[in-house]
């Protein structure tokens, strides 16, 4: 799972559609016991949405994705990614 998850963010940042494939593969391999990683992958998708020009949609979906896990599961990285999407 890690290689796909790690490929997803840089590909999402440059808008490469291969990011979606990496996200799908990573999600398929992700155990249910790691919901925070699913949230990160969802944020990668929202980053792509924002980078394609839909900043408001990307930010709204990013906020919804981060509201899903409980606050104690939030990480600094997750917060930084949401801020990157909002910017």
Beta strands, then each sheet from edge to edge (+ up, - down):
end
